[in-house]
Amino acid sequence: MTTTPVTFPLTHRFATELPELALPWQAEQTPAPQLLALNDPLAAELGLDPDALRAPDGLGLLTGTVVPIGAAPVAQGYAGHQFGGYSPRLGDGRALLMGELTDREGRPRDLHLKGSGRTPFSRGGDGLAAVGPMLREYVVSEAMHALGVPTTRALAVVATGRRVRRETLLPGAVLARVASSHLRVGTFQYVASARDVELLRRLADHAIERHHPDAASAENPYRALFEAVVAAQADLVARWMLVGFVHGVMNTDNVTISGETIDYGPCAFLETYDPATVFSSIDVDGRYAYGNQPAVAQWNLARFAETLLPLLAEDQDTAVAMAMESLGTFGSRYAATYAAGLRAKIGLAPSGQDAVAAQLGEELLGILRGGHVDWTTGFRALGAAARGDAEPVRGLVVDLASIDDWLVRWRALGPDPDLMDRTNPVYVPRNHLVEEALDAATAGDLEPFERLVEAVRQPFDERPGLERFAAPAPQDFGRYTTYCGT
């Protein structure tokens, strides 16, 4: 690792304010770094020069092998419930927080690496990452951003020139990603397990200042912090459900205090609509199935509440009662966000007939499920039906009597096709296209990946020449399984 006076304005606020959670560390050297993908629009948002990032020192920053003056890379400590079992010491086992920077709107943002090598949190892992999983995070996080879902974002993927041993030897890579922060429920669990109330208070104050500043002026700032995170996570998971996103690994170390989606390991998008859908190879019991995501989110937030009890009130029973009451707001917040989103997906603006709209939405979900209809295609086809052409959606459904009856009642409410086209995407990262792009990139051909990124960055705008990016997987694609990439 070298330290250089290159002009990348990184600070080290997390490491300075919470040194107990920040282990100074350095990335492993990269034998032959090669830039595979650079997010020029995001670089511009961050006030970074894309040309400088493409230069040798820039590639060094993106792999952690060049540290700007003033930066202090650290591996962050956190704990977490993984598939329901508590692990008291997880942390950045293959990652580094390079530091913070301020974007053009004045917001603090983390620059964080994945695949940068072993740290003391590695727990026997090699600390490395392969090209495919890092490009998966790039394309899916860009798609989520374009869909309006809060998310971490990929700044770059750099091939390291090092081979990584998984089932086979694969080309290695480092992902540079950006987030509002990397504070997680697991961060609070790590501190709570140490029973250091003053450190817990400092962490909570840091989270309030960075993410939920209105909580600072509340009668009970720490209860207000909890309620803000509950609301942010309820909104986030509702948005996942509305676009058909399956996270796949909703452990508490993957639940952000900011309300951003983080960690795109075994994630995927729904094909045929079924709430029991699971893609992850390690989710053998379906804990994180698509339809379970809201309940799991609330369970994870209960674990967050447990960490905050010493700050909520001196009396434990009082603190528990406060936490339970605040946690109880999750259901109504989630339901309201989901209902509003589903209403928009069927083209109905808020009105005095919201109950009727909600009933229609639920009926439609039943029709889609019964007919094994592709989630994205089905909702997009409704836009044509709102313009008078019902054949696209009728062609997807087995029970024509049910859909015809539904369409009559729905049209009577005057659905807005333009609203639907702004709400229902044409393009999502189709699972078969993601695999095609990652396989090609692993073999050295980036063109399919670049075309897929181009399509999903404008998900609502139908464009000629991109028809295959809007089509469901072919019949011979089979059952899709994803892997975490570690």
One Martini backbone bead per residue (centre of mass of N, CA, C, O) as a GRO file, in nm:
protein
  486
    1MET     BB    1   0.099   0.034   0.020
    2THR     BB    2   0.013   0.374  -0.060
    3THR     BB    3   0.083   0.719  -0.006
    4THR     BB    4  -0.095   0.999  -0.153
    5PRO     BB    5  -0.158   1.338  -0.292
    6VAL     BB    6  -0.416   1.282  -0.407
    7THR     BB    7  -0.742   1.425  -0.508
    8PHE     BB    8  -0.911   1.261  -0.256
    9PRO     BB    9  -1.164   1.370  -0.028
   10LEU     BB   10  -1.099   1.202   0.247
   11THR     BB   11  -1.235   1.093   0.544
   12HIS     BB   12  -1.251   0.984   0.923
   13ARG     BB   13  -1.508   0.984   1.114
   14PHE     BB   14  -1.569   0.702   1.210
   15ALA     BB   15  -1.282   0.638   1.320
   16THR     BB   16  -1.285   0.880   1.525
   17GLU     BB   17  -1.571   0.843   1.680
   18LEU     BB   18  -1.543   0.493   1.646
   19PRO     BB   19  -1.276   0.315   1.725
   20GLU     BB   20  -1.408   0.048   1.843
   21LEU     BB   21  -1.523  -0.009   1.521
   22ALA     BB   22  -1.215   0.052   1.407
   23LEU     BB   23  -0.984  -0.120   1.201
   24PRO     BB   24  -0.690  -0.073   1.098
   25TRP     BB   25  -0.632  -0.112   0.741
   26GLN     BB   26  -0.527  -0.306   0.446
   27ALA     BB   27  -0.494  -0.378   0.135
   28GLU     BB   28  -0.437  -0.584  -0.106
   29GLN     BB   29  -0.260  -0.646  -0.358
   30THR     BB   30  -0.262  -0.588  -0.717
   31PRO     BB   31  -0.119  -0.729  -0.985
   32ALA     BB   32  -0.360  -0.645  -1.232
   33PRO     BB   33  -0.527  -0.382  -1.277
   34GLN     BB   34  -0.874  -0.364  -1.413
   35LEU     BB   35  -1.117  -0.187  -1.557
   36LEU     BB   36  -1.467  -0.271  -1.590
   37ALA     BB   37  -1.627  -0.043  -1.411
   38LEU     BB   38  -1.768   0.296  -1.439
   39ASN     BB   39  -1.957   0.545  -1.261
   40ASP     BB   40  -1.981   0.845  -1.385
   41PRO     BB   41  -2.235   0.977  -1.256
   42LEU     BB   42  -2.149   0.919  -0.963
   43ALA     BB   43  -1.881   1.061  -0.964
   44ALA     BB   44  -2.004   1.340  -1.013
   45GLU     BB   45  -2.177   1.349  -0.753
   46LEU     BB   46  -1.895   1.323  -0.577
   47GLY     BB   47  -1.664   1.503  -0.719
   48LEU     BB   48  -1.532   1.310  -0.927
   49ASP     BB   49  -1.284   1.220  -1.156
   50PRO     BB   50  -1.297   0.985  -1.393
   51ASP     BB   51  -1.008   1.011  -1.506
   52ALA     BB   52  -0.867   0.976  -1.230
   53LEU     BB   53  -0.987   0.686  -1.179
   54ARG     BB   54  -0.834   0.562  -1.440
   55ALA     BB   55  -0.588   0.604  -1.310
   56PRO     BB   56  -0.361   0.460  -1.113
   57ASP     BB   57  -0.451   0.603  -0.848
   58GLY     BB   58  -0.750   0.541  -0.886
   59LEU     BB   59  -0.725   0.233  -0.881
   60GLY     BB   60  -0.604   0.234  -0.600
   61LEU     BB   61  -0.851   0.344  -0.457
   62LEU     BB   62  -1.055   0.112  -0.571
   63THR     BB   63  -0.851  -0.113  -0.408
   64GLY     BB   64  -0.670   0.020  -0.157
   65THR     BB   65  -0.352   0.072  -0.255
   66VAL     BB   66  -0.437   0.381  -0.241
   67VAL     BB   67  -0.385   0.647  -0.003
   68PRO     BB   68  -0.493   0.927   0.080
   69ILE     BB   69  -0.441   1.201   0.223
   70GLY     BB   70  -0.638   1.165   0.528
   71ALA     BB   71  -0.681   0.876   0.523
   72ALA     BB   72  -0.848   0.575   0.709
   73PRO     BB   73  -0.860   0.266   0.683
   74VAL     BB   74  -1.131   0.032   0.770
   75ALA     BB   75  -1.258  -0.219   0.969
   76GLN     BB   76  -1.575  -0.312   1.054
   77GLY     BB   77  -1.772  -0.364   1.333
   78TYR     BB   78  -2.002  -0.649   1.369
   79ALA     BB   79  -2.298  -0.812   1.397
   80GLY     BB   80  -2.547  -1.096   1.386
   81HIS     BB   81  -2.829  -1.233   1.237
   82GLN     BB   82  -2.811  -1.561   1.085
   83PHE     BB   83  -3.079  -1.723   1.025
   84GLY     BB   84  -3.137  -1.655   1.355
   85GLY     BB   85  -2.835  -1.662   1.430
   86TYR     BB   86  -2.598  -1.555   1.655
   87SER     BB   87  -2.320  -1.327   1.580
   88PRO     BB   88  -2.085  -1.139   1.762
   89ARG     BB   89  -1.855  -1.167   1.509
   90LEU     BB   90  -1.801  -1.012   1.214
   91GLY     BB   91  -1.757  -0.799   0.987
   92ASP     BB   92  -1.499  -0.699   0.772
   93GLY     BB   93  -1.376  -0.971   0.591
   94ARG     BB   94  -1.371  -0.813   0.271
   95ALA     BB   95  -1.342  -0.509   0.383
   96LEU     BB   96  -1.343  -0.138   0.336
   97LEU     BB   97  -1.322   0.177   0.479
   98MET     BB   98  -1.190   0.452   0.328
   99GLY     BB   99  -1.428   0.673   0.362
  100GLU     BB  100  -1.534   1.008   0.345
  101LEU     BB  101  -1.765   1.210   0.155
  102THR     BB  102  -1.887   1.494  -0.033
  103ASP     BB  103  -2.132   1.579  -0.213
  104ARG     BB  104  -2.290   1.813  -0.419
  105GLU     BB  105  -2.531   1.822  -0.178
  106GLY     BB  106  -2.376   1.773   0.113
  107ARG     BB  107  -2.349   1.465   0.147
  108PRO     BB  108  -2.260   1.200   0.318
  109ARG     BB  109  -2.020   0.944   0.205
  110ASP     BB  110  -1.930   0.626   0.146
  111LEU     BB  111  -1.622   0.444   0.088
  112HIS     BB  112  -1.635   0.104  -0.023
  113LEU     BB  113  -1.500  -0.227  -0.002
  114LYS     BB  114  -1.489  -0.536  -0.199
  115GLY     BB  115  -1.228  -0.771  -0.205
  116SER     BB  116  -0.949  -0.655  -0.038
  117GLY     BB  117  -0.920  -0.874   0.185
  118ARG     BB  118  -0.803  -0.963   0.465
  119THR     BB  119  -0.916  -0.972   0.803
  120PRO     BB  120  -0.985  -1.013   1.142
  121PHE     BB  121  -1.300  -1.087   1.025
  122SER     BB  122  -1.278  -1.350   0.826
  123ARG     BB  123  -1.312  -1.643   0.942
  124GLY     BB  124  -1.121  -1.803   0.711
  125GLY     BB  125  -1.130  -1.632   0.482
  126ASP     BB  126  -0.991  -1.470   0.186
  127GLY     BB  127  -1.121  -1.168   0.116
  128LEU     BB  128  -1.246  -1.222  -0.161
  129ALA     BB  129  -1.347  -1.163  -0.510
  130ALA     BB  130  -1.545  -1.198  -0.786
  131VAL     BB  131  -1.653  -1.075  -1.075
  132GLY     BB  132  -1.951  -1.157  -1.082
  133PRO     BB  133  -2.065  -1.052  -0.802
  134MET     BB  134  -1.972  -0.755  -0.849
  135LEU     BB  135  -2.143  -0.709  -1.107
  136ARG     BB  136  -2.411  -0.767  -0.979
  137GLU     BB  137  -2.413  -0.527  -0.785
  138TYR     BB  138  -2.398  -0.314  -1.001
  139VAL     BB  139  -2.658  -0.375  -1.169
  140VAL     BB  140  -2.869  -0.391  -0.936
  141SER     BB  141  -2.817  -0.116  -0.799
  142GLU     BB  142  -2.882   0.052  -1.053
  143ALA     BB  143  -3.169  -0.048  -1.084
  144MET     BB  144  -3.277   0.042  -0.809
  145HIS     BB  145  -3.222   0.340  -0.846
  146ALA     BB  146  -3.403   0.371  -1.104
  147LEU     BB  147  -3.665   0.262  -0.935
  148GLY     BB  148  -3.648   0.419  -0.640
  149VAL     BB  149  -3.457   0.250  -0.453
  150PRO     BB  150  -3.294   0.240  -0.183
  151THR     BB  151  -2.924   0.250  -0.221
  152THR     BB  152  -2.655   0.131  -0.285
  153ARG     BB  153  -2.356   0.205  -0.487
  154ALA     BB  154  -2.172   0.158  -0.772
  155LEU     BB  155  -1.860   0.277  -0.886
  156ALA     BB  156  -1.674   0.005  -0.911
  157VAL     BB  157  -1.488  -0.242  -1.111
  158VAL     BB  158  -1.188  -0.434  -1.032
  159ALA     BB  159  -0.954  -0.616  -1.158
  160THR     BB  160  -0.670  -0.787  -1.006
  161GLY     BB  161  -0.517  -1.059  -1.130
  162ARG     BB  162  -0.656  -1.262  -0.936
  163ARG     BB  163  -0.724  -1.569  -0.820
  164VAL     BB  164  -1.029  -1.740  -0.721
  165ARG     BB  165  -1.143  -1.979  -0.490
  166ARG     BB  166  -1.398  -2.195  -0.553
  167GLU     BB  167  -1.515  -2.430  -0.733
  168THR     BB  168  -1.331  -2.250  -0.898
  169LEU     BB  169  -1.131  -2.062  -1.085
  170LEU     BB  170  -1.141  -1.703  -1.054
  171PRO     BB  171  -1.170  -1.388  -1.123
  172GLY     BB  172  -1.079  -1.109  -0.961
  173ALA     BB  173  -1.235  -0.849  -0.743
  174VAL     BB  174  -1.330  -0.502  -0.685
  175LEU     BB  175  -1.564  -0.319  -0.499
  176ALA     BB  176  -1.697   0.008  -0.529
  177ARG     BB  177  -1.894   0.172  -0.281
  178VAL     BB  178  -2.192   0.364  -0.199
  179ALA     BB  179  -2.304   0.534   0.107
  180SER     BB  180  -2.442   0.691   0.365
  181SER     BB  181  -2.378   0.420   0.522
  182HIS     BB  182  -2.265   0.125   0.740
  183LEU     BB  183  -2.493   0.122   0.929
  184ARG     BB  184  -2.626  -0.129   1.149
  185VAL     BB  185  -2.779  -0.339   1.342
  186GLY     BB  186  -2.511  -0.495   1.395
  187THR     BB  187  -2.364  -0.258   1.524
  188PHE     BB  188  -2.546  -0.245   1.777
  189GLN     BB  189  -2.500  -0.538   1.867
  190TYR     BB  190  -2.196  -0.516   1.920
  191VAL     BB  191  -2.223  -0.301   2.145
  192ALA     BB  192  -2.434  -0.435   2.332
  193SER     BB  193  -2.253  -0.687   2.404
  194ALA     BB  194  -2.050  -0.492   2.576
  195ARG     BB  195  -2.205  -0.302   2.780
  196ASP     BB  196  -2.164   0.003   2.651
  197VAL     BB  197  -2.345   0.278   2.693
  198GLU     BB  198  -2.167   0.511   2.587
  199LEU     BB  199  -2.112   0.388   2.312
  200LEU     BB  200  -2.406   0.363   2.232
  201ARG     BB  201  -2.463   0.665   2.244
  202ARG     BB  202  -2.256   0.752   2.031
  203LEU     BB  203  -2.377   0.585   1.803
  204ALA     BB  204  -2.659   0.710   1.808
  205ASP     BB  205  -2.568   1.002   1.760
  206HIS     BB  206  -2.436   0.945   1.489
  207ALA     BB  207  -2.696   0.844   1.348
  208ILE     BB  208  -2.864   1.095   1.387
  209GLU     BB  209  -2.681   1.302   1.243
  210ARG     BB  210  -2.660   1.140   0.966
  211HIS     BB  211  -2.990   1.040   0.924
  212HIS     BB  212  -3.184   1.160   1.193
  213PRO     BB  213  -3.195   1.476   1.301
  214ASP     BB  214  -3.487   1.511   1.422
  215ALA     BB  215  -3.438   1.335   1.681
  216ALA     BB  216  -3.273   1.539   1.859
  217SER     BB  217  -3.557   1.714   1.934
  218ALA     BB  218  -3.677   1.504   2.090
  219GLU     BB  219  -3.781   1.385   2.385
  220ASN     BB  220  -3.676   1.093   2.263
  221PRO     BB  221  -3.421   1.036   2.056
  222TYR     BB  222  -3.405   0.715   2.056
  223ARG     BB  223  -3.693   0.662   1.979
  224ALA     BB  224  -3.687   0.833   1.722
  225LEU     BB  225  -3.477   0.665   1.584
  226PHE     BB  226  -3.629   0.400   1.575
  227GLU     BB  227  -3.877   0.509   1.417
  228ALA     BB  228  -3.715   0.596   1.166
  229VAL     BB  229  -3.614   0.310   1.094
  230VAL     BB  230  -3.883   0.174   1.070
  231ALA     BB  231  -3.987   0.351   0.838
  232ALA     BB  232  -3.756   0.302   0.636
  233GLN     BB  233  -3.792  -0.011   0.622
  234ALA     BB  234  -4.087  -0.022   0.540
  235ASP     BB  235  -4.049   0.129   0.274
  236LEU     BB  236  -3.836  -0.049   0.148
  237VAL     BB  237  -3.984  -0.326   0.144
  238ALA     BB  238  -4.222  -0.228  -0.019
  239ARG     BB  239  -4.051  -0.167  -0.272
  240TRP     BB  240  -3.955  -0.447  -0.321
  241MET     BB  241  -4.235  -0.576  -0.363
  242LEU     BB  242  -4.323  -0.392  -0.610
  243VAL     BB  243  -4.061  -0.501  -0.795
  244GLY     BB  244  -3.976  -0.805  -0.719
  245PHE     BB  245  -3.769  -0.824  -0.478
  246VAL     BB  246  -3.503  -1.054  -0.370
  247HIS     BB  247  -3.262  -1.060  -0.141
  248GLY     BB  248  -3.183  -1.350   0.046
  249VAL     BB  249  -3.015  -1.183   0.313
  250MET     BB  250  -3.184  -1.079   0.604
  251ASN     BB  251  -2.975  -0.990   0.795
  252THR     BB  252  -2.882  -0.767   1.042
  253ASP     BB  253  -2.614  -0.685   0.875
  254ASN     BB  254  -2.841  -0.597   0.627
  255VAL     BB  255  -2.949  -0.349   0.813
  256THR     BB  256  -3.005  -0.026   0.774
  257ILE     BB  257  -3.029   0.293   0.917
  258SER     BB  258  -3.101   0.451   0.643
  259GLY     BB  259  -3.270   0.258   0.427
  260GLU     BB  260  -3.076   0.082   0.259
  261THR     BB  261  -2.973  -0.122   0.029
  262ILE     BB  262  -2.777  -0.421   0.109
  263ASP     BB  263  -2.642  -0.665  -0.038
  264TYR     BB  264  -2.601  -0.854  -0.358
  265GLY     BB  265  -2.593  -1.157  -0.357
  266PRO     BB  266  -2.879  -1.368  -0.370
  267CYS     BB  267  -3.030  -1.201  -0.565
  268ALA     BB  268  -3.362  -1.125  -0.716
  269PHE     BB  269  -3.622  -1.150  -0.957
  270LEU     BB  270  -3.920  -1.196  -1.032
  271GLU     BB  271  -4.120  -1.390  -1.211
  272THR     BB  272  -4.326  -1.569  -1.117
  273TYR     BB  273  -4.590  -1.530  -0.908
  274ASP     BB  274  -4.464  -1.607  -0.569
  275PRO     BB  275  -4.431  -1.580  -0.229
  276ALA     BB  276  -4.232  -1.853  -0.210
  277THR     BB  277  -3.991  -1.733  -0.334
  278VAL     BB  278  -3.662  -1.880  -0.394
  279PHE     BB  279  -3.302  -1.845  -0.473
  280SER     BB  280  -3.123  -1.922  -0.249
  281SER     BB  281  -2.907  -2.181  -0.167
  282ILE     BB  282  -2.914  -2.120   0.167
  283ASP     BB  283  -3.246  -2.103   0.173
  284VAL     BB  284  -3.390  -2.390   0.260
  285ASP     BB  285  -3.653  -2.269   0.442
  286GLY     BB  286  -3.755  -1.975   0.341
  287ARG     BB  287  -3.708  -1.724   0.524
  288TYR     BB  288  -3.643  -1.517   0.252
  289ALA     BB  289  -3.887  -1.498   0.111
  290TYR     BB  290  -4.070  -1.281  -0.049
  291GLY     BB  291  -4.329  -1.293   0.154
  292ASN     BB  292  -4.135  -1.261   0.426
  293GLN     BB  293  -3.997  -0.977   0.437
  294PRO     BB  294  -4.169  -0.808   0.634
  295ALA     BB  295  -4.142  -0.993   0.885
  296VAL     BB  296  -3.834  -0.989   0.896
  297ALA     BB  297  -3.797  -0.690   0.933
  298GLN     BB  298  -3.941  -0.677   1.207
  299TRP     BB  299  -3.754  -0.872   1.352
  300ASN     BB  300  -3.497  -0.705   1.313
  301LEU     BB  301  -3.609  -0.453   1.467
  302ALA     BB  302  -3.629  -0.596   1.739
  303ARG     BB  303  -3.320  -0.622   1.768
  304PHE     BB  304  -3.272  -0.321   1.773
  305ALA     BB  305  -3.440  -0.254   2.022
  306GLU     BB  306  -3.266  -0.415   2.225
  307THR     BB  307  -3.015  -0.224   2.204
  308LEU     BB  308  -3.183   0.050   2.310
  309LEU     BB  309  -3.294   0.019   2.600
  310PRO     BB  310  -3.080   0.189   2.775
  311LEU     BB  311  -3.187   0.466   2.620
  312LEU     BB  312  -3.501   0.484   2.670
  313ALA     BB  313  -3.475   0.373   2.978
  314GLU     BB  314  -3.408   0.289   3.301
  315ASP     BB  315  -3.651   0.115   3.287
  316GLN     BB  316  -3.704  -0.179   3.141
  317ASP     BB  317  -4.014  -0.197   3.112
  318THR     BB  318  -4.042   0.079   2.982
  319ALA     BB  319  -3.858   0.026   2.738
  320VAL     BB  320  -4.018  -0.213   2.621
  321ALA     BB  321  -4.284  -0.064   2.578
  322MET     BB  322  -4.177   0.142   2.383
  323ALA     BB  323  -4.064  -0.052   2.169
  324MET     BB  324  -4.331  -0.198   2.105
  325GLU     BB  325  -4.491   0.048   2.015
  326SER     BB  326  -4.297   0.134   1.785
  327LEU     BB  327  -4.292  -0.137   1.631
  328GLY     BB  328  -4.606  -0.129   1.566
  329THR     BB  329  -4.569   0.079   1.315
  330PHE     BB  330  -4.480  -0.100   1.081
  331GLY     BB  331  -4.741  -0.217   0.960
  332SER     BB  332  -4.879   0.052   0.875
  333ARG     BB  333  -4.650   0.164   0.705
  334TYR     BB  334  -4.624  -0.064   0.506
  335ALA     BB  335  -4.920  -0.073   0.409
  336ALA     BB  336  -4.929   0.216   0.296
  337THR     BB  337  -4.696   0.195   0.092
  338TYR     BB  338  -4.800  -0.049  -0.062
  339ALA     BB  339  -5.082   0.055  -0.140
  340ALA     BB  340  -4.985   0.301  -0.299
  341GLY     BB  341  -4.813   0.138  -0.502
  342LEU     BB  342  -5.037  -0.051  -0.610
  343ARG     BB  343  -5.220   0.171  -0.710
  344ALA     BB  344  -5.015   0.282  -0.918
  345LYS     BB  345  -4.980   0.014  -1.081
  346ILE     BB  346  -5.311   0.050  -1.156
  347GLY     BB  347  -5.360   0.376  -1.202
  348LEU     BB  348  -5.449   0.489  -0.902
  349ALA     BB  349  -5.530   0.753  -0.753
  350PRO     BB  350  -5.604   0.919  -0.496
  351SER     BB  351  -5.924   0.861  -0.328
  352GLY     BB  352  -6.251   0.773  -0.228
  353GLN     BB  353  -6.162   0.460  -0.356
  354ASP     BB  354  -5.936   0.299  -0.197
  355ALA     BB  355  -6.077   0.034  -0.115
  356VAL     BB  356  -6.133  -0.060  -0.402
  357ALA     BB  357  -5.840  -0.054  -0.500
  358ALA     BB  358  -5.732  -0.259  -0.295
  359GLN     BB  359  -5.910  -0.493  -0.388
  360LEU     BB  360  -5.810  -0.503  -0.677
  361GLY     BB  361  -5.516  -0.558  -0.614
  362GLU     BB  362  -5.560  -0.831  -0.469
  363GLU     BB  363  -5.702  -0.972  -0.702
  364LEU     BB  364  -5.470  -0.954  -0.902
  365LEU     BB  365  -5.270  -1.124  -0.746
  366GLY     BB  366  -5.438  -1.382  -0.768
  367ILE     BB  367  -5.430  -1.401  -1.076
  368LEU     BB  368  -5.124  -1.410  -1.110
  369ARG     BB  369  -5.076  -1.659  -0.939
  370GLY     BB  370  -5.270  -1.861  -1.083
  371GLY     BB  371  -5.111  -1.795  -1.377
  372HIS     BB  372  -4.803  -1.754  -1.360
  373VAL     BB  373  -4.718  -1.454  -1.374
  374ASP     BB  374  -4.521  -1.219  -1.471
  375TRP     BB  375  -4.464  -0.947  -1.294
  376THR     BB  376  -4.356  -0.732  -1.495
  377THR     BB  377  -4.532  -0.798  -1.745
  378GLY     BB  378  -4.813  -0.775  -1.620
  379PHE     BB  379  -4.807  -0.473  -1.535
  380ARG     BB  380  -4.727  -0.351  -1.808
  381ALA     BB  381  -4.980  -0.459  -1.971
  382LEU     BB  382  -5.194  -0.274  -1.831
  383GLY     BB  383  -5.141  -0.016  -1.991
  384ALA     BB  384  -5.285  -0.113  -2.248
  385ALA     BB  385  -5.562  -0.158  -2.113
  386ALA     BB  386  -5.600   0.148  -2.039
  387ARG     BB  387  -5.600   0.205  -2.373
  388GLY     BB  388  -5.789  -0.067  -2.481
  389ASP     BB  389  -5.568  -0.317  -2.473
  390ALA     BB  390  -5.618  -0.646  -2.340
  391GLU     BB  391  -5.446  -0.874  -2.478
  392PRO     BB  392  -5.173  -0.882  -2.332
  393VAL     BB  393  -5.298  -0.971  -2.054
  394ARG     BB  394  -5.477  -1.209  -2.151
  395GLY     BB  395  -5.222  -1.376  -2.263
  396LEU     BB  396  -5.122  -1.442  -1.948
  397VAL     BB  397  -5.402  -1.569  -1.874
  398VAL     BB  398  -5.610  -1.834  -1.787
  399ASP     BB  399  -5.846  -1.672  -1.636
  400LEU     BB  400  -6.058  -1.493  -1.826
  401ALA     BB  401  -6.303  -1.431  -1.651
  402SER     BB  402  -6.153  -1.285  -1.423
  403ILE     BB  403  -6.008  -1.063  -1.590
  404ASP     BB  404  -6.257  -0.941  -1.725
  405ASP     BB  405  -6.401  -0.856  -1.468
  406TRP     BB  406  -6.175  -0.682  -1.359
  407LEU     BB  407  -6.147  -0.479  -1.596
  408VAL     BB  408  -6.422  -0.350  -1.572
  409ARG     BB  409  -6.390  -0.238  -1.278
  410TRP     BB  410  -6.126  -0.083  -1.329
  411ARG     BB  411  -6.214   0.109  -1.566
  412ALA     BB  412  -6.434   0.260  -1.392
  413LEU     BB  413  -6.183   0.427  -1.241
  414GLY     BB  414  -5.973   0.551  -1.441
  415PRO     BB  415  -5.699   0.468  -1.542
  416ASP     BB  416  -5.352   0.570  -1.563
  417PRO     BB  417  -5.118   0.500  -1.800
  418ASP     BB  418  -4.889   0.696  -1.727
  419LEU     BB  419  -4.856   0.609  -1.436
  420MET     BB  420  -4.788   0.317  -1.504
  421ASP     BB  421  -4.529   0.379  -1.678
  422ARG     BB  422  -4.387   0.516  -1.416
  423THR     BB  423  -4.412   0.235  -1.231
  424ASN     BB  424  -4.377   0.013  -1.462
  425PRO     BB  425  -4.141  -0.172  -1.576
  426VAL     BB  426  -3.965  -0.304  -1.846
  427TYR     BB  427  -3.680  -0.309  -1.690
  428VAL     BB  428  -3.497  -0.570  -1.549
  429PRO     BB  429  -3.279  -0.796  -1.401
  430ARG     BB  430  -3.279  -1.055  -1.556
  431ASN     BB  431  -3.166  -1.355  -1.465
  432HIS     BB  432  -3.062  -1.462  -1.743
  433LEU     BB  433  -2.904  -1.197  -1.813
  434VAL     BB  434  -2.717  -1.189  -1.577
  435GLU     BB  435  -2.577  -1.459  -1.628
  436GLU     BB  436  -2.481  -1.397  -1.910
  437ALA     BB  437  -2.308  -1.147  -1.832
  438LEU     BB  438  -2.123  -1.286  -1.617
  439ASP     BB  439  -2.007  -1.507  -1.793
  440ALA     BB  440  -1.881  -1.321  -2.003
  441ALA     BB  441  -1.703  -1.152  -1.810
  442THR     BB  442  -1.537  -1.390  -1.699
  443ALA     BB  443  -1.435  -1.440  -2.011
  444GLY     BB  444  -1.395  -1.108  -2.114
  445ASP     BB  445  -1.701  -1.009  -2.185
  446LEU     BB  446  -1.871  -0.686  -2.145
  447GLU     BB  447  -2.115  -0.629  -2.335
  448PRO     BB  448  -2.363  -0.755  -2.188
  449PHE     BB  449  -2.335  -0.585  -1.935
  450GLU     BB  450  -2.357  -0.302  -2.066
  451ARG     BB  451  -2.639  -0.347  -2.187
  452LEU     BB  452  -2.788  -0.400  -1.923
  453VAL     BB  453  -2.726  -0.133  -1.787
  454GLU     BB  454  -2.858   0.044  -2.003
  455ALA     BB  455  -3.146  -0.065  -1.960
  456VAL     BB  456  -3.185  -0.028  -1.633
  457ARG     BB  457  -3.140   0.291  -1.620
  458GLN     BB  458  -3.425   0.288  -1.809
  459PRO     BB  459  -3.700   0.120  -1.708
  460PHE     BB  460  -3.962   0.301  -1.839
  461ASP     BB  461  -3.823   0.309  -2.134
  462GLU     BB  462  -3.916   0.217  -2.432
  463ARG     BB  463  -3.687   0.047  -2.664
  464PRO     BB  464  -3.546  -0.009  -2.942
  465GLY     BB  465  -3.358  -0.321  -2.930
  466LEU     BB  466  -3.473  -0.426  -2.616
  467GLU     BB  467  -3.665  -0.678  -2.609
  468ARG     BB  468  -3.501  -0.900  -2.446
  469PHE     BB  469  -3.508  -0.723  -2.173
  470ALA     BB  470  -3.842  -0.772  -2.147
  471ALA     BB  471  -3.820  -1.075  -2.139
  472PRO     BB  472  -3.869  -1.359  -2.030
  473ALA     BB  473  -3.767  -1.646  -1.962
  474PRO     BB  474  -3.700  -1.920  -2.094
  475GLN     BB  475  -3.805  -2.240  -2.052
  476ASP     BB  476  -3.492  -2.359  -2.040
  477PHE     BB  477  -3.379  -2.213  -1.779
  478GLY     BB  478  -3.524  -2.273  -1.528
  479ARG     BB  479  -3.429  -2.294  -1.214
  480TYR     BB  480  -3.329  -2.041  -1.000
  481THR     BB  481  -2.994  -1.992  -0.863
  482THR     BB  482  -2.826  -1.842  -0.593
  483TYR     BB  483  -2.518  -1.685  -0.477
  484CYS     BB  484  -2.308  -1.517  -0.249
  485GLY     BB  485  -1.979  -1.523  -0.336
  486THR     BB  486  -1.780  -1.655  -0.092
   0.00000   0.00000   0.00000
